[in-house]
Amino acid sequence: MHPLHTTIPSTIIHSERLLLKALTPGVMNLVYTTLPDEHIKIFLGLTEAELLTEQGKFQKGLTMHNRSFRNFLLIDKADGNVIGKCGFHTWYPDHSRAEIGYNMNNDEVKGKGYMKEAFRPILNYGFETMKLNRIEAFIGRRNEASQRLVKGCGFVEEGVMREHYCKNGIIEDSVCFSLLRREFI
């Protein structure tokens, strides 16, 4: 793990090849208010362009009075690099539900089972620690790898949300999946 990851305390979940470091609103506030940009890029595993986007999100406010997030950095134990992120956004504590989102930082780490390895411990964290009853996933129709991932963890397809998401300036449909606490094995 990079020394920067020890400077800001946070929950860490261990899997075989990964450290899953929790990013809470408090952690993100410390990151953006105490670290210089170069350190933020290393800490979060961001490119320069991604840093600008994420700083803009931070300046707009990451949480609201009725919703929050809990994300995890996927840190490769072998080299200490951040290789992706997975976690919950649009978390409505009053309704015990959240949407799960995830991404790998580059194509070199895709297809190696890292996200599958991280997914179950993070789902467990959502149900046990966050006390979620429902976890939702909205996935593009053509994203077959992501659909296989959620189905493999027991998510149920609920339907299609028409023109639900804008990616690279293109509005596309999302397939809606959910997993209930009682269904999680």
N, C-alpha and C positions, 0 to 999 in steps of 0.2 A: 504494500500500500504506500502511495506517495506520502511523504511527510506532511503535506498540506491537509491530508485527510485525518490526521491526528490532532490538528490545531483546533478544529471545530467539533465538539463532542456530538455524537448522534448514535442512535440505535444501529447495531450492525447484526445482520443475520448471516450465518455461514451456510454455504452449500459446498458441494464437492470441489468445484473449481472457482467459485465466486464469493466475494464479500458483497452483501447487499446493504448499502449505507442509506439510512433513511434521510429524506429531505422533507422537513416540516416547514411551515411558515417561519418559525423562529430561526431555524438553521439557515434558510434562504436570506432572511434579514441580516444575519451575521455575515454571510458570504458577501452580499452586495454592499454592506456598509463598512466592512473592515478589511477586505482584501483588494489589492490592486487588480486591474483588468487581467494582466497576464496570469495571476494566480487563480482568478475566477475561471479562466479558460481551462487551466489544468485541473482544478478541483471538480468542475462539472463536465470535463471532456468536450469542450466546445471549440468550434472554429471561430475566427474573428467575426464572420457574418452571423453565426448563431449567437455569439455573445451579444451583439447589438440587438437582436430580436428578443433575447431573454431579458436584457436590461430594460427594454421597452415594456415588457410584460410586468416586470417588477415595479417600474415607475407608475404603472396604471393601477397597481394593487393586485396582489396574488389571491387574496381571499375577500369574501364579502361577509356580511353579518350572518348569512344563512348557509354558506357553503365554503368548503376548504379543500385541501389536498393532502396527500401523503405519498410521496414518490420515493423510489430507491435507485441509487446509482448502482449499476452492475460493474463491479471492479474485478478484473481478472487477477486471481491470486498469484498466477505465474509471473506477471510483470508489473502489477500494480496499476495498470492503465484502466481508465473508465472506458468500457466498451458498449454501454447502452444504458437505458433507463426504463423502469417499469414501475407503475404505481397507480394510484387512484386520484382522479380529479373530479370536479363536479360532485364532491362529497357533501351530501346533505345529512348531517348527523341526526337532525330531528326525524328524518324519514328512514334512517338506517340503510341508505343506499349510496352507491358511488359508481362512477364509470372507470373502467380500467383502461389504461393506455400504455403503450410500450414501443420502443424502437431500439434498433442497434445503430451504433455510430457510423459503421461503414460496411461495405460488402464483404470485406475480408473476414469478418466475424459471423456473418450470417450463415445459416445452414449447418452450424456446428453444435446445435442443441443448447446453447447458452440460455436462450429465452425460456425454453421448456424447463430447464433446470431452475431458473429463477421464479417461474410462474407459480408453482404450488406453494412454496414458502410465503410468497407475497399474498396469494389468495388466503392462506391460513391466517396471516397477519390481519388481513381485512376482516375476516369473520371473527377472529378471537380478540384481537387488541382493539380494533376500531368498532367492534360490535355491529358489523354490517349484517343485514338480512338478505340483501340483494346486491349483486355486482353485475353491471351492464357492460357490454362491449359493442361498439358500432364499427363495423368493418366494411370497407369498400367491396363491391360485388366481385371484383377481379382479384382480390387479395386472398388467394387460395391458401397460402402458407399460414396466414393469420387465422383464417377460419378453421384450418386443421388444428391449430394450437388450442383455440378455445373449445372446440368440440372434444378434443382429447382430454380436456380437463372437466368435461361434463356440462359445459354450457349448452343451453337449449336455444335453437333458432326460433325467434318470435315473429319475424316478418321483415319487411323492407320499409325504410323511411325514405321517401322520395325526396330527391334534391336536398339532402340533409347536410352535406359536408362540402366545403370548398377546398380543393387541393390543387396547388399550382395554377390558380385562377380558373379552374374547371369545377363546376358544381356537379356533384355525383351523388348517387344513392348510397345509403348505408344499410347493410344487413344488421338487424338488431338481434343480439344474443343476450341471455341472462343466465346467472347461476344463483340459486338460492342457498342459504345456509344449510338447510336440511338435505340438499342434494350433494353437498360437497363431501367427498369421500377422502 
